[in-house]
Amino acid sequence: MMKDYRIDGKMQRVFILAESPERVAYISLKTLNRIDYNRLNEISIKNPKNMLEEMRTTTLENGQNALTLYDNIIQVSVLGTGDTATRMKKSDEGGKSVNDNANESIAEPASNPSDDAPAPAPAPAPKTEQKAPPKPPRRRPGPKPGQKPAVKPKA
């Protein structure tokens, strides 16, 4: 089933794979080419309520399992109010996920560091950007300076 969500502030049309009151698993249409869109549309027609389960059991015409093929573009978002959502980062993506922010407020304060603990590494020195020397102006096509322009003979 397709639905419109405002994910991270941007309106997106997505295939809903699975939905719960707190989260939604989806594939964004903007990540699909026409062949993939048609394949997912066929799967959605077979089982619009639980597309994820249908993908687990579907073998595509190229011999691959649908869930395995599209695993790298499946995304999960935490639902907000209305049709808003915040995308959760996958474990192989860098940065913080939505869950990391929640755990920071629960964490206990750090104890005093002991004398045996290694000192923090010094901050790296700021890089100074060096400008490349200016390039000479581009030559225009035509005769070299001091030469007469070539005249084409009339036929």
C-alpha positions as CSV (number, residue, x, y, z in Angstrom):
1,M,0.0,0.0,0.0
2,M,1.3,3.5,-0.8
3,K,1.0,6.4,1.5
4,D,2.3,10.0,1.9
5,Y,4.4,10.8,4.9
6,R,6.3,13.9,6.0
7,I,9.7,12.2,6.9
8,D,12.3,14.5,8.4
9,G,10.4,17.5,7.1
10,K,10.0,16.4,3.5
11,M,6.8,15.0,2.0
12,Q,7.5,11.5,0.5
13,R,5.3,8.9,-1.1
14,V,6.3,5.5,0.2
15,F,5.4,1.8,-0.1
16,I,4.3,0.8,3.5
17,L,5.9,-2.6,4.2
18,A,4.8,-2.9,7.9
19,E,3.2,-0.4,10.3
20,S,2.8,-0.3,14.0
21,P,1.5,2.5,16.3
22,E,5.1,3.6,16.9
23,R,7.0,2.8,13.7
24,V,6.7,2.3,10.0
25,A,8.9,0.2,7.7
26,Y,8.8,1.6,4.1
27,I,10.5,2.0,0.8
28,S,10.5,5.5,-0.6
29,L,9.3,5.8,-4.2
30,K,12.1,8.3,-5.1
31,T,14.7,5.5,-4.6
32,L,13.0,3.2,-7.2
33,N,13.4,2.8,-10.9
34,R,10.5,1.8,-13.1
35,I,11.2,-2.0,-13.0
36,D,11.5,-2.0,-9.1
37,Y,8.3,0.2,-8.8
38,N,6.4,-2.3,-11.0
39,R,7.7,-5.3,-8.9
40,L,6.8,-3.7,-5.6
41,N,3.4,-2.6,-7.0
42,E,2.6,-6.3,-7.9
43,I,3.6,-7.4,-4.4
44,S,1.5,-4.7,-2.9
45,I,-1.5,-5.8,-4.9
46,K,-1.1,-9.4,-3.6
47,N,-1.0,-8.5,0.0
48,P,-1.6,-4.7,0.7
49,K,-1.9,-5.1,4.5
50,N,1.4,-6.9,5.1
51,M,3.8,-6.3,2.2
52,L,6.8,-7.3,4.3
53,E,5.5,-10.8,4.7
54,E,4.7,-11.1,1.0
55,M,8.2,-9.9,0.2
56,R,9.7,-12.7,2.4
57,T,7.9,-15.4,0.3
58,T,8.2,-13.8,-3.1
59,T,10.9,-14.9,-5.6
60,L,11.3,-12.5,-8.4
61,E,11.8,-13.4,-12.1
62,N,15.5,-12.9,-11.7
63,G,15.6,-15.7,-9.1
64,Q,16.2,-13.4,-6.1
65,N,14.1,-13.1,-3.0
66,A,12.3,-9.7,-3.0
67,L,13.2,-8.9,0.7
68,T,16.9,-9.7,0.1
69,L,17.0,-7.6,-3.1
70,Y,15.4,-4.5,-1.6
71,D,17.0,-4.8,1.9
72,N,19.4,-1.9,1.3
73,I,16.6,0.6,0.6
74,I,14.1,-0.4,3.3
75,Q,13.9,2.3,5.9
76,V,12.3,2.6,9.3
77,S,10.8,5.8,10.8
78,V,9.4,6.6,14.2
79,L,5.9,8.0,13.8
80,G,5.0,11.4,15.2
81,T,1.7,13.2,15.2
82,G,-0.4,13.0,12.0
83,D,1.5,11.8,9.0
84,T,4.9,13.0,10.3
85,A,7.9,10.6,10.9
86,T,11.6,10.7,11.8
87,R,13.8,8.3,10.0
88,M,15.9,6.0,12.1
89,K,19.5,5.4,10.9
90,K,20.5,1.9,10.1
91,S,23.3,0.3,12.2
92,D,25.8,0.6,9.3
93,E,25.1,4.3,8.9
94,G,27.2,6.8,10.8
95,G,25.9,9.4,13.2
96,K,23.3,9.1,15.9
97,S,20.0,7.4,15.6
98,V,16.7,8.4,17.2
99,N,17.3,5.8,20.0
100,D,20.8,7.3,20.8
101,N,19.2,10.6,21.8
102,A,16.8,8.9,24.2
103,N,19.5,6.9,25.9
104,E,21.7,10.0,26.6
105,S,19.2,11.5,29.1
106,I,19.0,8.1,30.9
107,A,22.7,7.6,31.2
108,E,24.3,8.2,34.6
109,P,26.9,10.9,35.0
110,A,30.5,9.9,34.5
111,S,32.5,9.3,37.7
112,N,35.6,11.2,38.4
113,P,38.5,10.1,36.1
114,S,41.2,8.2,37.9
115,D,44.9,9.2,37.5
116,D,45.5,6.0,35.5
117,A,43.2,7.0,32.8
118,P,44.9,8.2,29.6
119,A,44.7,11.9,28.8
120,P,42.4,12.9,26.0
121,A,44.1,13.4,22.7
122,P,44.9,17.0,21.8
123,A,42.6,18.7,19.2
124,P,44.1,18.7,15.7
125,A,45.5,22.0,14.5
126,P,43.2,23.8,12.1
127,K,44.1,23.3,8.5
128,T,45.1,26.4,6.5
129,E,43.9,26.4,3.0
130,Q,46.5,27.3,0.4
131,K,45.2,28.9,-2.8
132,A,46.5,27.6,-6.1
133,P,48.4,30.0,-8.2
134,P,46.2,31.8,-10.7
135,K,45.9,30.2,-14.1
136,P,46.8,32.1,-17.3
137,P,43.8,33.3,-19.3
138,R,42.4,30.9,-21.8
139,R,43.5,31.4,-25.4
140,R,40.9,32.2,-27.9
141,P,40.8,30.2,-31.1
142,G,42.2,32.0,-34.1
143,P,45.6,33.2,-35.4
144,K,48.5,33.5,-33.2
145,P,49.6,37.0,-32.4
146,G,51.5,38.5,-35.3
147,Q,50.0,36.1,-37.9
148,K,47.5,37.1,-40.6
149,P,44.1,35.4,-40.4
150,A,43.7,32.5,-42.8
151,V,41.3,33.3,-45.6
152,K,39.4,30.4,-47.1
153,P,39.3,30.4,-50.9
154,K,35.9,30.7,-52.5
155,A,34.9,27.6,-54.4
